[in-house]
Amino acid sequence: MTTVLIVDDEPNVVEAYGLWLRDEYDIRTAEGGREALDEVDEGVDVVLLDRRMPELSGDEVLEEINGRGLDPRVAMVTAVDPDFDIVDMAFDAYLTKPVTKSDLVETVEQLRSLKEYEAGVRKQFALAEKRAVLEMEMSEAELAGNEEYQELIAELERIEAETGERAEDLNHDAFAAAVRDLVEE
């Protein structure tokens, strides 16, 4: 199940978002930046992050998450109107409060799909690389008679189909973000 970390210094906002999402996702909550850094780990898939919080801002939390090498998809959900300072920030979506339940659910679903798409593309690339190496080194007869190679080809075809389906589910901005992230790696 997808794990969503909700971070906001207003307890009623954390509670509302949690109620909206709890039926579909595993929810973690934090009522501030420091608590968010205690909660975030490799098991978190999506972070909903407020920007303006006392002690540690959402911008600082985002920077620390990325500095730790963690890779959740992040949506800034904030009352701060976007400005040019967002250009260099490594988030995937930006929602300006107040947000509706449907906006929040749609954003989480897009970020979940984006994370799954990226994982599929990475695996697809790794399998294609293995296939290419084997095809350069082995004869067609050796490949045709090898069960492991046949399983690799079947897995690659399955992932290619799955990744294509996921790409169709992404909106233009999410697809562009996925491609950007993959190219930057």
Buried (B, 14 or more C-beta within 10 A) or exposed (E): EBBBBBBBBEEEBBBBBBEBBEEBBBBBBBBBBBBBBEBBEEEBBBBBBBBEBEEBBBBBBBEBBBEEEBBBBBBBBBEBEEEEEEEEBEBBBBBEEEBEEEBBBBBBBBBBBBBBBBBBBBBBEEBBEBBEEBEEEBEEEEBEEEEEBEEBBEBBEEBBEBBEEBBEBBEEEBBEBBBEBEEEE
